[in-house]
Amino acid sequence: MALVRWEPFREVESLQRQLNRLFDEIAPTGRREEEGIAFIPSAEIQETPDAIHLKVEIPGVDPKDLDVQVSPEAVSISGERKSEIKTEERGITRTEFRYGRFQRVIPLPTRVQHDQVQAEYKDGILKLRLPKAEEDRNKVVKVNLGDGHRGNGQGQ
């Protein structure tokens, strides 16, 4: 049996490479920027009986640099975060902010009246109120339970 020398730092370096790959997949740093995508804004959807409320986090973007398009089934948000970094001759600037264009298409859980959308953009948060389409607002689905003695044939 041969003895193998254990090198703990080699294992730590391997773990670090694996974690870096994982974080690049979750929040890409270099590759996506080369492809022209700076970041993907976070979104939050809340559904009420009458409307869908969508909040999108887009800090540091001027409203005139946003393009919001709504169809009955989805919301498309694109824009550009412009860099304002100014470096002196001998100064060094390091930034982790992402600049450049972005785009996100958010599918909606139900159809909306896309011509009745209300929007507000304040403190880097875009809020959209998307009224549900009339046919989806009053939609009721009848569930057939069979003749009462037997089920529907599933799960027995």
C-alpha positions in Angstrom: 0.0 0.0 0.0 1.5 3.3 -1.1 1.2 6.4 1.1 -0.3 9.5 -0.4 0.5 12.8 0.9 -2.5 14.9 1.9 -2.4 18.4 0.8 -5.3 20.3 2.4 -4.8 23.5 0.5 -5.2 21.7 -2.8 -8.6 20.6 -1.6 -9.5 24.1 -0.5 -8.5 25.5 -3.9 -10.6 22.9 -5.6 -13.6 23.8 -3.4 -13.0 27.5 -4.2 -13.1 26.8 -7.9 -16.3 24.9 -7.6 -17.9 27.6 -5.5 -16.8 30.3 -8.0 -18.4 28.3 -10.9 -21.6 27.9 -8.9 -21.8 31.7 -8.1 -21.1 32.5 -11.7 -24.1 30.4 -12.7 -26.3 32.1 -10.1 -25.1 35.7 -10.6 -22.8 35.8 -13.6 -20.0 38.3 -13.5 -18.0 38.3 -16.7 -19.5 36.1 -19.3 -23.0 37.7 -19.4 -21.5 41.2 -19.6 -19.5 40.1 -22.6 -22.8 38.9 -24.2 -24.3 42.4 -23.5 -26.5 41.6 -20.6 -25.6 43.5 -17.4 -28.0 42.0 -14.9 -31.5 40.5 -14.5 -33.8 42.6 -12.3 -35.6 40.8 -9.4 -39.4 40.6 -9.5 -42.2 40.0 -7.1 -45.8 39.1 -8.2 -48.9 39.2 -6.1 -52.3 38.2 -7.4 -55.6 39.6 -6.1 -59.1 38.8 -7.3 -59.1 41.8 -9.6 -55.5 42.4 -10.6 -51.9 41.3 -10.7 -49.4 43.5 -8.8 -45.9 43.3 -10.2 -42.9 44.9 -8.5 -39.5 44.9 -10.2 -36.3 46.1 -8.6 -34.3 48.3 -11.0 -32.1 50.6 -8.9 -30.0 53.3 -10.5 -31.9 53.4 -13.8 -33.4 56.6 -15.1 -37.1 56.1 -16.1 -36.3 57.5 -19.6 -33.9 54.5 -20.0 -36.7 51.9 -19.3 -38.9 50.2 -21.9 -41.9 48.4 -20.4 -44.2 46.5 -22.8 -47.3 44.6 -21.6 -49.1 41.9 -23.5 -52.2 40.0 -22.2 -49.8 37.1 -21.1 -46.5 38.7 -20.1 -44.5 41.8 -19.2 -41.3 42.7 -20.9 -38.9 45.1 -19.2 -35.7 46.3 -20.8 -33.4 49.2 -20.3 -29.9 50.4 -19.6 -28.0 51.3 -16.5 -25.5 53.9 -17.5 -22.1 54.1 -15.9 -21.2 57.4 -14.2 -17.7 56.3 -13.0 -15.1 59.0 -13.3 -11.5 58.1 -12.6 -8.8 60.7 -11.9 -5.4 60.3 -13.7 -3.8 58.3 -10.9 -6.8 57.1 -9.1 -8.0 53.6 -9.1 -11.7 52.8 -9.2 -13.2 49.4 -8.4 -16.8 48.7 -8.9 -19.1 45.7 -8.4 -22.1 47.5 -9.9 -23.3 46.2 -13.2 -23.8 48.6 -16.0 -25.2 48.1 -19.5 -28.4 46.9 -21.0 -30.8 44.4 -19.4 -34.0 42.6 -20.3 -36.5 40.5 -18.5 -39.7 38.9 -19.7 -42.1 37.9 -16.9 -44.9 35.5 -17.8 -48.2 36.3 -16.0 -50.3 33.7 -14.2 -53.5 34.9 -15.9 -54.5 37.2 -18.8 -54.6 40.9 -18.1 -56.1 44.0 -19.7 -52.8 45.2 -21.2 -54.3 48.5 -22.2 -55.4 49.4 -18.6 -52.0 49.0 -16.8 -51.1 51.5 -14.1 -47.3 52.1 -13.5 -45.3 53.9 -10.8 -41.4 54.1 -10.6 -40.0 55.3 -7.3 -36.8 54.7 -5.4 -35.6 52.1 -8.0 -38.8 50.0 -7.7 -41.2 49.7 -10.7 -44.7 48.9 -9.6 -47.3 47.8 -12.1 -51.0 47.1 -11.5 -52.3 44.8 -14.2 -56.1 44.4 -14.1 -57.2 40.9 -14.9 -59.1 40.3 -18.1 -62.8 40.2 -17.5 -63.2 36.5 -18.7 -60.4 35.4 -16.2 -61.7 37.5 -13.4 -65.1 35.7 -13.3 -63.9 32.3 -14.3 -65.4 29.4 -12.3 -64.5 25.8 -13.0 -67.0 23.1 -12.3 -65.5 20.0 -10.7 -67.2 16.7 -11.6 -67.2 14.4 -8.6 -68.9 11.4 -10.4 -72.1 9.7 -9.2 -71.2 9.9 -5.5 -70.4 6.2 -5.1 -67.3 5.9 -7.1 -64.5 8.3 -7.6 -63.2 9.6 -11.0 -61.1 6.4 -11.4 -57.9 8.1 -10.4 -56.1 7.4 -7.1 -58.1 4.3 -6.2 
